[in-house]
Amino acid sequence: MTLRDLPKNTLARILGFNAVDKELETRLREIGFAEGDQVEALHFGLFGRNPMSVRLNGALIALRKGEAQAVLVEVL
């Protein structure tokens, strides 16, 4: 499952990344995404669920659809 598919107000653990573009994976890691971290989907945009906001390590982060699809998660 990707972060993009995570239901609202659901906790998940980051398993890894499936980014086709390695620069995207690097940017996500620089923001703070790492394997084993807990993430929670908080809000989705009105049109196409884009963008979305998540809570990661106590910080609120907004992601575009393509960025969220690059993060693999498992529901806790």
C-alpha positions as a LaTeX table, in Angstrom:
\begin{tabular}{lrrr}
\hline
Residue & $x$ (\AA) & $y$ (\AA) & $z$ (\AA) \\
\hline
Met1 & 0.00 & 0.00 & 0.00 \\
Thr2 & 1.22 & 3.52 & $-0.68$ \\
Leu3 & 0.80 & 6.58 & 1.49 \\
Arg4 & $-1.59$ & 7.89 & $-1.17$ \\
Asp5 & $-3.98$ & 4.96 & $-0.46$ \\
Leu6 & $-3.95$ & 5.37 & 3.32 \\
Pro7 & $-7.40$ & 6.25 & 4.73 \\
Lys8 & $-7.84$ & 9.49 & 6.65 \\
Asn9 & $-6.87$ & 9.40 & 10.36 \\
Thr10 & $-5.09$ & 6.06 & 9.99 \\
Leu11 & $-1.64$ & 5.35 & 11.41 \\
Ala12 & 0.88 & 3.49 & 9.29 \\
Arg13 & 4.56 & 2.54 & 9.34 \\
Ile14 & 6.83 & 3.47 & 6.45 \\
Leu15 & 8.26 & 0.37 & 4.78 \\
Gly16 & 10.31 & 1.99 & 2.04 \\
Phe17 & 10.07 & 3.83 & $-1.25$ \\
Asn18 & 9.10 & 2.91 & $-4.80$ \\
Ala19 & 10.11 & 6.15 & $-6.47$ \\
Val20 & 11.02 & 5.82 & $-10.14$ \\
Asp21 & 12.99 & 9.04 & $-9.79$ \\
Lys22 & 15.80 & 8.72 & $-7.23$ \\
Glu23 & 15.74 & 12.49 & $-6.74$ \\
Leu24 & 12.18 & 12.18 & $-5.40$ \\
Glu25 & 13.30 & 9.55 & $-2.89$ \\
Thr26 & 16.16 & 11.81 & $-1.84$ \\
Arg27 & 13.79 & 14.77 & $-1.34$ \\
Leu28 & 11.40 & 12.64 & 0.73 \\
Arg29 & 14.28 & 11.49 & 2.93 \\
Glu30 & 15.45 & 15.09 & 3.35 \\
Ile31 & 11.95 & 16.07 & 4.52 \\
Gly32 & 12.18 & 13.36 & 7.17 \\
Phe33 & 10.59 & 10.21 & 5.72 \\
Ala34 & 12.48 & 7.07 & 6.76 \\
Glu35 & 11.78 & 3.36 & 7.06 \\
Gly36 & 10.15 & 2.49 & 10.39 \\
Asp37 & 8.67 & 5.95 & 11.06 \\
Gln38 & 4.98 & 6.35 & 11.83 \\
Val39 & 2.87 & 8.49 & 9.54 \\
Glu40 & $-0.80$ & 9.49 & 9.72 \\
Ala41 & $-2.98$ & 10.76 & 6.87 \\
Leu42 & $-4.81$ & 13.84 & 8.14 \\
His43 & $-6.48$ & 15.62 & 5.24 \\
Phe44 & $-7.06$ & 15.24 & 1.51 \\
Gly45 & $-7.70$ & 17.95 & $-1.07$ \\
Leu46 & $-11.17$ & 18.27 & $-2.55$ \\
Phe47 & $-10.28$ & 17.41 & $-6.13$ \\
Gly48 & $-8.66$ & 14.03 & $-6.62$ \\
Arg49 & $-7.48$ & 13.87 & $-3.00$ \\
Asn50 & $-4.63$ & 16.14 & $-4.04$ \\
Pro51 & $-2.69$ & 17.48 & $-2.13$ \\
Met52 & $-2.75$ & 15.58 & 1.14 \\
Ser53 & $-1.42$ & 16.45 & 4.57 \\
Val54 & 0.25 & 13.94 & 6.87 \\
Arg55 & 1.73 & 13.94 & 10.36 \\
Leu56 & 5.28 & 12.59 & 10.41 \\
Asn57 & 7.35 & 12.66 & 13.60 \\
Gly58 & 5.14 & 15.42 & 15.01 \\
Ala59 & 5.42 & 17.65 & 11.92 \\
Leu60 & 2.63 & 18.44 & 9.46 \\
Ile61 & 3.68 & 17.89 & 5.86 \\
Ala62 & 1.78 & 18.50 & 2.61 \\
Leu63 & 2.45 & 16.10 & $-0.26$ \\
Arg64 & 1.38 & 15.93 & $-3.88$ \\
Lys65 & $-0.19$ & 12.75 & $-5.23$ \\
Gly66 & 3.00 & 11.65 & $-6.99$ \\
Glu67 & 5.09 & 12.14 & $-3.88$ \\
Ala68 & 2.65 & 10.18 & $-1.69$ \\
Gln69 & 2.58 & 7.30 & $-4.18$ \\
Ala70 & 6.33 & 6.89 & $-3.79$ \\
Val71 & 6.07 & 6.02 & $-0.06$ \\
Leu72 & 5.24 & 2.40 & 0.83 \\
Val73 & 3.40 & 1.91 & 4.14 \\
Glu74 & 1.67 & $-0.75$ & 6.24 \\
Val75 & $-1.33$ & 0.04 & 8.42 \\
Leu76 & $-0.76$ & $-0.29$ & 12.18 \\
\hline
\end{tabular}
